[in-house]
Amino acid sequence: MTREEYCVKIDEALDAYFGKTERVATPYGNGHINDTFLVVADGRYILQRMNHEIFTEPEKMMENILGVTEHIRKKNAELDKDTERCTLTVLPTKEGANFFRDSIGSYWRLYEFVEGTVTKETVENAEDFYTCAVAFGKFQRQLADYDAEKLYPTIKDFHNTPDRYAKLMAAIERNAAGRAESVLPEIEFAKARKGFCSVLEREREAGRLPLRVTHNDTKLNNILFDETTGEPICVIDLDTVMSGYSVTDFGDSIRFGANTAAEDETDLSKVSLDMNLFELYAKGFIEGCGGRLTDAELELLPEGAIMMTLECGMRFLTDYLDGDVYFRIHREGHNLDRCRNQFALVADMEKKLPLMREIIKKLK
């Protein structure tokens, strides 16, 4: 069934939340996973059809979201701070449920519209990147005492890098698209870093790396900013909130935000880690965390950046070997271009690892 076919029951969802009162729903935003609508009724609301083909247990995902948002709201209340806009507010159906399932099996949820806020789609300047870091650091601080083990894994093994490595090896063995012989240098690059793939898991097993509530999609457009002051108000798009490592949330931001080239740039001479942006993001993230990171977490921030870049490159390579079945591509060899780009960034990060460590040591 297509996304359009799933959305035909939007009136059922609107009835579940608003009854037969007057309301108008129009498509909103540019998300690629869920279908989002702005609803104008007695106020403004965000209605979403959850993509249950990707998030296969929406009920448990909503439990995650409710637990995390209620915790953040409680924290703000204790500090006598804004509880209206500090996080998303899930609204119940008329029957009191936190989601609605329509007659063809689509899952819907309703949020209050967070008034007086805007989103930013791209990092336009260094200040944007710093603000992004502060916001996601604050997210870590607000949830530092939340029991991460209570969270349901909405995407199993999402940032389990050894598992991503194993999936790549399986894709090489399958060679489904007959492409393995053409990417031998990329395969060898990944194989040479097999041991590194397990660094964070070994630190976890040794008791040095704590399990945290992680967002797992730390992009600028997942933050709401006050439209007047420009200050970050709250973090949104909580579907991938799971247990994980703070250093991977940090690392994924560095991977996409501090690369001197676009993620699919084919001229690899343009690809490198911008050390000024690395330091700026690290400063903002550490400040946002407000002293809640352990010494081990701080020390492993650079490894988190390399890990997420390597993992992403392996995912692109896996998809290329499988025939481009997961990531959307816009040209022949697009996933291979992305893989090479990420691997080039890994190589540059490895050279700059001592400098990254010195920066973190200075900031901690």
Secondary structure as UniProt FT lines:
FT   HELIX           3..6
FT   HELIX           7..9
FT   HELIX           10..18
FT   TURN            19..20
FT   STRAND          24..27
FT   STRAND          35..40
FT   STRAND          44..50
FT   TURN            52..54
FT   HELIX           58..78
FT   TURN            79..80
FT   STRAND          90..91
FT   TURN            94..95
FT   STRAND          100..101
FT   TURN            103..104
FT   STRAND          107..112
FT   TURN            115..116
FT   STRAND          117..118
FT   HELIX           126..142
FT   TURN            143..145
FT   HELIX           148..150
FT   TURN            156..159
FT   HELIX           161..174
FT   TURN            176..177
FT   HELIX           180..183
FT   HELIX           184..191
FT   TURN            192..195
FT   HELIX           196..198
FT   HELIX           199..205
FT   TURN            206..207
FT   STRAND          212..214
FT   HELIX           220..222
FT   STRAND          223..226
FT   TURN            227..229
FT   STRAND          232..235
FT   TURN            239..240
FT   STRAND          242..244
FT   HELIX           246..257
FT   TURN            263..264
FT   HELIX           268..270
FT   HELIX           275..289
FT   TURN            290..291
FT   HELIX           295..299
FT   HELIX           301..322
FT   TURN            332..333
FT   HELIX           334..363
//
